[in-house]
């Protein structure tokens, strides 16, 4: 079960001397009076008492007139000067149970938060800031909301498997962050938080059974892993033993292979020497055959050279004789052509003389030729006129027609 939530209250008392008894005896697990308000003084009162063990604020006419807190003892004064507030100097334990806080994996849990609070811290102004700026009732409401929000935010960032680790206060990161946040929030009101601890975390019974089953399963799983690891060690041991056997067999085979390699190297060296000897013999035989083939090729070359020279001489003589015959034929043909050309020249000269004679004769008979030519021209005109006259469909008019008719009927020939 969760602890009951503590309420911080302001309580009225009759006589200021009763304050210590109220602070020490009338507290319970549910309510804690942190501020006491004495009853007003009687008009006929001439003195009042400030008890020891309380942080006392004295007002004059309802107004704080002293920068410091009132010291304990007997005071003489009018009735309007009286003890207004008395704040407990003791540490206060505040219990704040928070219901149904969701974890990171959305599981609802209940948390019990315990805070140790001190008001004022022996600073007069801090006590007055608490009384005049906040008050017990508003402090109770404000602290309840702040604790609820801080716990929910803290649990919201934690997985269900790690939620039990939030319990306690020594070195826990979550409660330390919550304590720091509360201190920064309430510091202007003169409130000091000494310690913050999550006293307990509650989850459902079914969920507890599930988590217990999970833990048992994890234990069985670890046991199975250990058994598996033991079997793996046995397998590795057997494997290492077989591997060593294989390594020894492999080393033996390597030695055999190295021995075979040495024998093969010796055989290869012997074969190399034999091959070198055969190579020398083959080279000597090849050189001898090469010399024989060279001499034979030189002899063949000399024979072919002589035959080529002989054939060249024969071909040269034949070509010279053919050239001489062709030259003689060409010279004879050239002489014939020269003779023909001279004959053609004589004939051309004769034709030229004839043409010259004809020209001279025509020049002498120019007038007679003119008359003949005019006669021929006139006859041609008459033939044209006759052809025109034979065409009955021809219509002639105008100056051109007159000229044509005159030409056709004019039979005189110009001499």
C-alpha positions in Angstrom: 0.0 0.0 0.0 1.1 3.6 -0.7 1.8 5.9 2.2 -0.7 8.7 2.8 0.1 12.1 1.3 1.3 14.7 3.8 -0.4 18.0 4.0 1.4 21.2 5.1 -1.0 23.4 6.9 -1.1 26.8 8.7 -2.8 26.5 12.2 -4.1 29.1 14.6 -3.3 29.0 18.3 -4.2 30.9 21.3 -1.0 31.8 23.2 2.4 32.0 21.4 3.8 29.9 24.2 1.8 26.9 23.0 3.7 26.9 19.6 6.4 24.5 20.6 3.8 22.0 21.9 1.9 22.2 18.7 5.0 21.7 16.6 6.2 18.7 18.6 3.0 16.8 19.6 0.2 17.7 17.3 1.8 16.4 14.0 0.6 13.2 12.4 1.4 11.3 9.2 -1.3 13.2 7.3 -0.9 16.9 8.4 2.1 18.9 9.5 1.6 22.5 10.8 4.5 24.5 9.5 3.1 28.0 10.3 1.3 29.0 13.5 -0.8 32.2 13.7 -1.4 33.3 17.4 -4.7 34.9 18.3 -4.8 38.7 18.5 -3.9 40.4 21.8 -6.5 41.9 24.0 -6.7 45.7 24.1 -5.7 45.8 27.7 -2.7 43.6 27.2 0.6 45.3 27.8 3.1 42.5 27.1 3.6 39.4 25.0 6.0 36.4 25.0 8.1 35.1 22.0 8.8 31.4 22.7 12.1 29.7 22.0 12.4 27.2 19.1 10.3 29.0 16.5 11.1 31.6 13.7 8.8 34.4 14.8 7.7 37.5 12.8 6.4 40.4 14.9 4.1 43.0 13.2 3.2 46.4 14.3 -0.3 47.6 13.2 -0.4 44.6 10.8 2.9 45.5 9.1 6.4 44.0 9.5 8.6 46.7 11.0 11.8 44.7 11.8 14.2 43.3 9.2 15.2 40.5 11.5 13.2 37.8 13.2 12.1 38.4 16.8 14.3 37.0 19.5 12.7 34.8 22.3 11.7 36.5 25.5 9.2 38.9 27.1 8.2 42.0 25.2 6.4 45.1 26.5 4.2 47.0 24.1 0.8 48.1 23.0 -1.8 45.6 21.8 -1.2 46.5 18.1 2.3 45.1 18.3 2.0 41.3 18.4 3.4 38.0 17.1 1.9 37.5 13.6 3.5 34.3 12.4 5.6 31.5 13.8 7.4 29.2 11.3 8.9 25.9 12.4 12.7 25.7 12.1 12.8 21.9 12.1 13.2 19.8 9.1 9.9 18.6 7.5 9.4 15.2 6.0 6.9 15.4 3.1 5.4 12.3 1.6 3.9 12.5 -1.9 2.5 9.3 -3.3 1.9 9.6 -7.1 -0.6 7.2 -8.7 -0.5 5.6 -12.1 2.7 7.0 -13.6 3.3 5.8 -17.2 6.7 4.3 -17.8 8.6 4.5 -21.1 6.9 1.3 -22.3 3.4 2.6 -21.1 3.0 0.6 -17.9 1.3 2.3 -15.0 3.2 2.2 -11.7 2.7 4.0 -8.3 5.6 5.8 -6.7 6.1 7.1 -3.1 8.3 10.3 -2.9 9.8 11.5 0.3 11.2 15.0 0.7 13.1 16.6 3.6 12.3 20.3 3.6 13.6 23.2 5.6 12.1 26.7 5.6 14.2 29.7 5.9 17.5 28.2 6.7 18.2 30.8 9.5 17.7 33.6 7.0 15.1 36.1 8.1 14.3 37.4 4.7 13.8 33.8 3.4 11.3 33.1 6.2 9.4 36.4 5.4 9.5 35.5 1.6 7.8 32.2 2.4 5.1 33.8 4.7 4.3 36.8 2.5 4.8 35.5 -1.0 3.7 31.9 -0.8 2.1 30.7 2.4 1.5 27.2 3.8 -1.7 26.4 1.8 -0.3 27.5 -1.6 3.0 25.9 -0.8 1.2 22.6 -0.2 -0.7 22.8 -3.5 2.3 24.1 -5.4 4.6 21.4 -4.0 2.0 18.6 -4.6 1.7 19.6 -8.3 5.5 20.0 -8.7 6.2 16.6 -7.1 3.5 15.0 -9.3 4.9 16.5 -12.5 8.5 15.7 -11.6 7.8 12.1 -10.6 5.7 11.5 -13.8 8.4 12.9 -16.0 11.0 10.9 -14.2 9.1 7.6 -14.5 8.1 8.5 -18.1 11.8 8.4 -19.1 12.4 5.0 -17.4 11.6 1.5 -18.7 9.7 -0.9 -16.6 12.7 -3.1 -16.1 14.6 -0.2 -14.6 11.9 1.4 -12.6 12.9 -0.4 -9.3 16.3 1.2 -9.6 14.7 4.6 -8.9 14.2 3.7 -5.3 16.7 5.3 -2.8 18.4 8.6 -2.8 22.2 7.9 -2.7 23.7 8.6 -6.0 20.5 8.1 -8.0 20.4 10.3 -11.0 16.6 10.6 -11.2 15.9 11.8 -7.6 18.9 14.1 -7.8 17.5 15.8 -10.9 14.1 16.1 -9.2 15.7 17.6 -6.1 17.6 20.1 -8.2 14.4 21.1 -10.1 12.4 21.6 -6.9 15.2 23.6 -5.3 15.4 26.0 -8.4 11.6 26.4 -8.3 11.1 27.1 -4.6 14.4 29.0 -3.9 12.8 32.5 -4.3 10.3 31.6 -1.5 13.0 30.7 1.0 12.4 26.9 0.9 15.4 24.5 1.0 15.1 20.8 0.0 17.6 18.7 1.9 16.9 15.3 0.4 14.6 13.6 -2.1 14.1 9.9 -2.3 11.6 7.5 -4.0 10.8 5.2 -1.1 8.9 2.6 -2.9 7.5 1.7 -6.4 4.3 -0.3 -6.7 3.1 -2.2 -9.8 0.2 -4.6 -10.3 0.2 -8.1 -9.0 -0.3 -9.6 -12.4 2.6 -7.6 -13.8 4.7 -8.7 -10.8 3.9 -12.3 -11.7 4.8 -11.6 -15.3 8.1 -9.9 -14.3 8.8 -12.7 -11.9 8.2 -15.2 -14.8 10.4 -13.0 -17.0 13.2 -13.1 -14.3 12.8 -16.9 -14.0 12.9 -17.2 -17.8 16.0 -15.0 -17.8 17.6 -17.2 -15.2 16.7 -20.4 -17.2 18.0 -18.7 -20.3 21.3 -17.8 -18.5 21.5 -21.4 -17.3 20.8 -22.7 -20.8 23.5 -20.3 -22.2 26.0 -21.6 -19.6 25.1 -25.2 -20.5 25.4 -24.3 -24.2 28.8 -22.6 -23.5 30.0 -25.7 -21.6 29.0 -27.9 -24.6 30.7 -25.4 -26.9 33.8 -25.7 -24.8 33.7 -29.5 -25.1 33.1 -29.2 -28.9 36.0 -26.7 -29.1 38.2 -29.0 -27.1 37.4 -32.0 -29.4 37.8 -29.7 -32.4 41.2 -28.5 -31.2 42.3 -32.1 -30.6 41.2 -33.1 -34.1 42.8 -29.9 -35.4 46.1 -30.8 -33.8 45.9 -34.3 -35.3 45.2 -32.8 -38.7 48.1 -30.4 -38.2 50.5 -33.2 -37.4 49.3 -35.1 -40.5 49.6 -31.9 -42.5 53.2 -31.4 -41.2 54.1 -35.0 -42.1 52.6 -34.5 -45.6 54.5 -31.2 -45.9 57.8 -33.0 -45.0 57.0 -35.7 -47.6 56.3 -33.1 -50.1 59.5 -31.2 -49.3 61.4 -34.5 -49.7 59.7 -35.2 -53.0 60.5 -31.6 -53.9 64.2 -32.1 -53.2 64.3 -35.3 -55.2 62.5 -33.5 -58.0 65.0 -30.7 -57.9 67.9 -33.2 -58.2 66.2 -34.9 -61.1 65.5 -31.6 -62.7 69.2 -30.6 -62.3 70.2 -33.9 -63.9 67.8 -33.4 -66.8 69.0 -29.8 -67.2 72.7 -31.1 -67.5 71.6 -33.7 -70.0 69.6 -31.2 -71.9 72.6 -28.8 -71.9 74.7 -31.6 -73.4 72.2 -32.4 -76.0 71.9 -28.7 -76.8 75.6 -28.4 -77.4 75.6 -31.4 -79.7 72.6 -30.1 -81.5 74.2 -26.7 -81.9 77.4 -28.2 -83.4 75.4 -30.3 -85.8 73.2 -27.4 -86.7 76.3 -25.2 -87.3 77.8 -27.9 -89.6 74.6 -28.3 -91.5 74.3 -24.5 -91.8 77.8 -24.3 -93.3 77.0 -27.0 -95.8 73.8 -25.3 -96.7 75.6 -22.0 -97.0 78.2 -23.4 -99.4 75.6 -25.2 -101.4 73.5 -22.0 -101.6 76.6 -20.1 -102.7 77.4 -22.6 -105.4 73.8 -22.4 -106.6 74.0 -18.6 -106.5 77.1 -18.6 -108.7 75.5 -21.0 -111.2 72.3 -19.0 -111.3 74.4 -15.8 -111.7 76.3 -17.1 -114.7 73.1 -18.4 -116.3 71.4 -15.0 -115.7 74.4 -13.2 -117.3 74.3 -15.5 -120.3 70.6 -15.0 -120.7 71.1 -11.3 -120.3 73.7 -11.3 -123.1 71.4 -13.3 -125.4 68.4 -11.0 -124.6 70.6 -7.9 -125.1 71.8 -9.2 -128.6 68.2 -10.0 -129.6 67.0 -6.6 -128.5 69.8 -4.8 -130.3 69.1 -6.7 -133.6 65.4 -6.0 -133.3 66.1 -2.4 -132.6 68.4 -2.1 -135.6 65.8 -3.7 -137.9 63.1 -1.4 -136.5 65.4 1.6 -137.1 66.0 0.6 -140.7 62.3 0.1 -141.3 61.4 3.4 -139.7 64.1 5.2 -141.8 62.8 3.6 -145.0 59.2 4.5 -144.1 60.3 8.1 -143.3 61.9 8.4 -146.7 58.7 7.1 -148.4 56.6 9.6 -146.4 59.0 12.4 -147.4 58.7 11.5 -151.0 54.9 11.4 -150.7 54.9 14.7 -149.0 57.0 16.3 -151.7 54.5 14.9 -154.3 51.6 16.3 -152.4 53.4 19.6 -152.2 53.9 19.7 -156.0 50.2 18.8 -156.5 49.1 21.5 -154.1 51.3 24.0 -155.8 49.7 23.0 -159.1 46.1 23.4 -157.7 47.1 26.8 -156.3 48.3 27.9 -159.6 45.1 26.6 -161.2 43.0 28.5 -158.6 45.0 31.6 -159.2 44.5 31.3 -163.0 40.7 30.8 -162.4 40.6 33.8 -160.2 42.3 35.9 -162.8 39.9 34.6 -165.4 36.9 35.4 -163.2 38.3 38.8 -162.5 38.6 39.5 -166.2 35.0 38.2 -166.8 33.5 40.1 -163.8 31.0 42.2 -165.9 29.8 39.2 -167.8 29.4 37.3 -164.6 27.4 40.2 -163.1 24.9 40.1 -165.9 24.5 36.4 -165.5 24.0 36.7 -161.8 21.5 39.5 -162.2 19.6 37.4 -164.7 19.5 34.5 -162.4 18.3 36.7 -159.6 15.6 38.2 -161.8 14.4 34.8 -162.7 14.2 33.8 -159.1 12.1 36.9 -158.4 9.7 35.9 -161.2 9.4 32.5 -159.8 8.4 34.0 -156.4 5.9 36.3 -158.0 4.4 33.4 -160.0 4.0 31.4 -156.8 2.3 34.4 -155.1 0.0 34.9 -158.1 -1.0 31.3 -158.1 -2.3 31.7 -154.6 -5.8 33.1 -155.1 -6.5 33.6 -151.5 -3.8 36.1 -151.0 -5.0 39.7 -150.1 -2.6 42.5 -150.8 -3.2 46.1 -149.7 -1.5 49.3 -148.6 1.9 50.7 -149.6 3.5 47.3 -149.3 0.9 45.8 -151.6 1.5 48.6 -154.2 5.2 48.0 -154.1 4.7 44.3 -154.6 2.4 44.8 -157.5 4.7 47.3 -159.1 7.5 44.8 -158.7 5.4 42.1 -160.3 4.3 44.1 -163.3 7.7 45.9 -163.8 9.5 43.8 -166.4 12.3 46.2 -167.1 15.6 45.0 -166.0 18.3 47.4 -164.9 21.3 47.1 -167.0 
